[in-house]
Amino acid sequence: MLPEEWKKRSVAEVCRSVSVGVVIKPSQYYVSASEGIKAFRSANVKEGQVNNSDWVYFSHKGHNENKKSELKTGDVLVVRTGYPGTACVVTPQYAGCNAIDIVIARPDIQKIIPTYLCLFTNSEYGKSQVANLQGGMAQKHLNVGAYQQVEIPLPPLPEQKKIAAILSTWDRAIEGTEKLLANSQKQKKALMQQLLTGKKRLPGFTEEWKKHRLSDFFVRLMQRNTSGNTNVVTISAQDGLVKQEEYFKKTVASDTLDGYFLLEKGDFAYNKSYSIGYPMGAIKRLNRYDKGVVTTLYICFRLKSHLTANGDFFEFYFDSGLINYGLTQIAHEGGRAHGLLNVKPADFMHLQITVPAVEEQKSIAAVLTTADEEIAALESDLSRLRQEKKALMQQLLTGKRRVKVD
């Protein structure tokens, strides 16, 4: 039930025009950045923000031939394919740009403010309508006519402005936290490259780093699952060793798990298949569970002694990619078998590494663990802010919660 002074209006009713950017062979207009005019694509439209990277540029001739899609301040851009319904507002610095295959909604500012239209389009309520109105193709696609049918519970203009101002506070907090998170992740990456190679030494450590084989610190694991453990885990590049049903949303393991390798907490496993960010496969440690079973396609190994090596240090070391060069040397000709690198376990355990003594390993791991904790705290803050904004949007944009207007 809408508040008395609110009205339901379609996008078509509150916009002066709703059109679409250039869709027919836009690449014929592409030129270098120094010669052309920016053209928005889906990649440049984030939720409520402009992604100011990965631009393409139209020649002036191409731009003039497509004046219908020249953007004005206050236009609302809506993604058609990929993440349909994602929207942002054209700010003054992007007025005069062009647009490629995205919806261009030009609000009638006597009826709706651009920020409010953008907020509603990005809301759960707005996105659910967009999802229902998309075409039935395998890849979802938002048509201009469909977007025009989206219905908006519309308050008077002063209330729209107040709602937009309130939600903008959350947007600024989210954007600020995103920047802090990106900076912390960048700093950690740089710190790993410095500390894990010895380019930067921590105070109190001067002993020369020594060359070792993996087998000096680790023993290969081939213990079979004779205990009947059913906790099947798989390697996620982002999350490490996780339950298979959580990762794949289903169980894909064999009905009989006796032949699987049994891991204990702290053990490592190497998945020889490529994943984003891990061109030579990923090595992860079992951290989440006391025990787990993995496919025998993985190479599994365990620390011989905590007196000579630190597991936390090696978790960071493996994740840094410093071992990739060695892996390229032992990946045998013949390509990938079943999508896996052709790496023999004996060659893997014989890989050479240069590392410090165990006490320095511990100190390096402690510094990098602190960096991880800072990143986790920022990720938690970001998730909380997004959830708070989402809940507030649901209330404010439907009139369930009202704001005071001066």
MARMARGU-175729 format. One record per residue (C-alpha): residue in one letter; z, x, y. Coordinates in steps of 0.02 Angstrom, whole numbers, plus 50000, padded with zeros to 5 digits. Layout:
<recs>
AZXY
...
</recs>
This chain:
<recs>
M500005000050000
L499435007850164
P500475007350323
E499934993050437
E499005003650565
W498085013950433
K496325009250376
K495285014650228
R493665022350285
S492255031050191
V491655048450239
A490015040450296
E490975029150417
V491955043150500
C490575056250513
R489115057150633
S488075064950494
V488245071450316
S486865083150258
V486565097950145
G486115116050182
V484505124850132
V484175122549946
I482355127749916
K482165146549887
P483335152150028
S483115170249970
Q481435170650058
Y482405171150222
Y483605185250173
V483715200750283
S484995214350316
A486605210750412
S485985220150565
E484415209550577
G484995192050534
I486145177150551
K487575173450430
A487265159650303
F488715151150215
R488645149450026
S489935141849908
A490725159149893
N491145158750078
V492095142250066
K493905143750012
E495165129550013
G495485127150199
Q494865144750240
V493265154550267
N493005169150148
N492335181950270
S491445192750140
D489945192250024
W488815185350159
V486935183650152
Y485905183750312
F484405173550368
S483015180650474
H482895172750646
K481245164950593
G482055157650436
H483535151450536
N482405142750662
E481425134650521
N483055127350456
K483895121350616
K484515105750528
S485795116250436
E486365126150588
L488245124450598
K489325118550742
T491175121050775
G492145107550683
D490885104950542
V491725102650374
L490875112350233
V491075105850056
V490595115349897
R489335106349786
T489275117249628
G490585128049544
Y492165120749622
P491485104449695
G492525097149835
T493255113449900
A493165112250089
C493415122250249
V493145119450435
V491885129350539
T492865138550673
P492065144150839
Q491675161650775
Y490515154250642
A489615141650754
G487745145150747
C487765151250567
N486695143150434
A487165135650265
I486465136250089
D486675122049964
I488345115550030
V488775098750106
I488895098950297
A489965084550361
R490005082650551
P491535071950594
D491545059050733
I493045065750827
Q493395048550899
K493805043050721
I494405058450624
I494845076250669
P493935089650567
T495535097450500
Y496115080650433
L494455077750342
C494595095250268
L496405092650215
F496005076150131
T494485083250040
N495565097449971
S496995085949922
E497275079949744
Y496805062449801
G495185068549879
K494735079849732
S495015065949606
Q493755055149700
V492515069549708
A492715072349520
N492355053949484
L490815053949596
Q489985069749529
G488365068949432
G488445068849243
M487615085849217
A488415099349110
Q488795109049269
K489655097249389
H488715094849552
L489185085049708
N487795075349791
V487815071349977
G487725052749940
A489215054049824
Y490285063249953
Q489875049950083
Q490715037149969
V492395046049966
E493695034450041
I495035040950158
P496665032150203
L496545035150389
P497985034850514
P497725034050704
L497125050350785
P498835055650854
E499595054350680
Q498115063750604
K498435078050726
K500295078550688
I499985078550499
A498685092450517
A499895102750623
I501285101050495
L500175106050349
S499455120450449
T501205127950448
W501105128950259
D499335135950269
R499925150050381
A501375153850266
I500225153750113
E498935164750199
G500275177050254
T501005178050079
E499265180450004
K498995195250119
L500685202750075
L500305200549889
A498575208549904
N499325223150000
S500715225649871
Q499455225349728
K498375237949818
Q499865249349851
K500415248449669
K498675252949609
A498645268149724
L500405273049670
M499905272149486
Q498415283549515
Q499525296149605
L501075295949496
L500225294449325
T499085309249358
G500375320749436
K499485320949605
K501115314749679
R502765320849608
L504445312349625
P505885322349702
G506765333949580
F505325336449459
T504335352749455
E504045355749269
E502205357449223
W501405342649134
K500815346248957
K499365340948848
H499785330548695
R498955319748565
L499445301348555
S500055305248380
D501355317048455
F502265301948527
F501665287348420
V501455282648239
R500095270748183
L500715253848119
M499955245647966
Q501435235447909
R500815218947835
N501605202147870
T502545200247706
S503995191247791
G502985175447828
N503045177048018
T501945163748100
N502015169748280
V500165174548298
V499895184148460
T498295189948545
I497925201848688
S497655194248859
A497015206948985
Q498105198949120
D499655193749024
G499785205948879
L500195200248703
V500395181348710
K500465167148584
Q498725163348519
E498865144548543
E499355147148726
Y497895158848759
F496525149448667
K497345132148683
K497175131248494
T497575141248338
V496115151848278
A497035162848154
S496775162547966
D497795149847867
T498525164447770
L499425176947881
D500005188947745
G498605201147787
Y499015202247973
F499925216948050
L501755213748096
L502325220048266
E504085221648335
K504605220948517
G504025236648607
D502565240148490
F500815242748560
A499125235748507
Y497365240848559
N496015227348568
K494335236248558
S493365222148642
Y492795222448824
S493655211348953
I493565210649143
G494435225949212
Y494525234049040
P492795241048999
M493465251048851
G494645237548787
A496475234148827
I498075241748762
K499605230448779
R501425230648727
L502375216548640
N503645211648772
R503865192848759
Y504415190848578
D505505199848452
K504095199548325
G502285194348314
V500775196048200
V499045201848253
T497325203348176
T496955219448083
L495505222248203
Y496825228948324
I497445246848315
C499345245548319
F500595259448353
R502445262448390
L503475275448483
K504175288648365
S505705292048472
H506385286448641
L507055304148661
T505315311448684
A504335297148764
N504655281948871
G503835265448823
D503825258649001
F502905274049062
F501575272548928
E501345254048963
F500875258449142
Y499855273449083
F498785263148964
D498555249249092
S497945261649224
G496355265549127
L496715284249123
I496355284448937
N494615276948959
Y493725293648971
G494445298948804
L493915282348727
T492115284948784
Q492125301548690
I492675293948524
A491695277648530
H490405281548396
E488555277748406
G488015261148336
G488705250848479
R489955237148452
A490325229848282
H490695211148299
G490825213848487
L492105227848464
L491955246048514
N491675257148363
V493315266948379
K494105273848221
P496015273048211
A496165291448165
D495125296548317
F496145284848428
M497805292448374
H497065309748405
L496645305848588
Q497235319148709
I498345314848859
T499225325148992
V500965318549033
P502655324449100
A504275326549005
V505235310848960
E506455311149108
E505025311449233
Q504165297749132
K505715286949153
S505785289749341
I503935285849364
A504145270049261
A505635264749367
V504635266449529
L503165256549459
T504335243349386
T505065240649560
A503295238249626
D502985225449488
E504575216149534
E504025215149716
I502335208349663
A503155195549547
A504285189749688
L502795187249804
E501835178049667
S503345166649645
D503435163449833
L501575159649838
S501685147449693
R503175138749775
L502285137049942
R500735129949860
Q501755117249763
E502725112249919
K501115109850017
K500325100049875
A501815088149863
L501885086050052
M500015082550062
Q500175069149930
Q501495060350035
L500775062850210
L498945059250172
T499335042850085
G500605036250212
K502045036750089
R502925048150212
R502695045750398
V502805057750542
K503475054550716
V502155055150851
D502675058851031
</recs>
